[in-house]
Amino acid sequence: MPLNADLVGKTYPPVRIEVDPERVRAFASAVSYAADGVPPTFVTVPEILAGLGNVVDDPDLGVDLARVLHGDQEYRWERPVELGETLVARATIDSIRGKGETEFLAIRTEIRDRAGALVVLARTTLIVRGVT
């Protein structure tokens, strides 16, 4: 069953995440980040919660996680993430396009600080394989 292209432009509810020292330490250890501060890729945590978590759980979209491949990832940082701050991530379906039985689902996630200033803009493309 194809993805529901009528949902292009849909924005999911925001997800909040605290950038607490324990969470940052665990993430840094998992990705072998030895420098001080918050690893730049820490923003993947709120991005996955807001983006992938929502699109997979959206019954109107029709994503079958067993058929999903990660196709592309892009980040544009406005500033570094700071330890102790609260991030708010909100994901929007940017596009759904197909080629044969394969579909490409592009998700844009804005990650903002508590004041609403953009910290990171993330873009993800998921490849949804068709039934063969």
Secondary structure, 3 states (H helix, E strand, C coil): CCCCHHHCCCECCCEEEECCHHHHHHHHHHCCCCCCCCCHHHHHHHHHHHCHHHHHHCCCCCCCHHHEEEEEEEEEECCCCCCCCEEEEEEEEEEEEEECCEEEEEEEEEEEECCCCEEEEEEEEEEECCCC
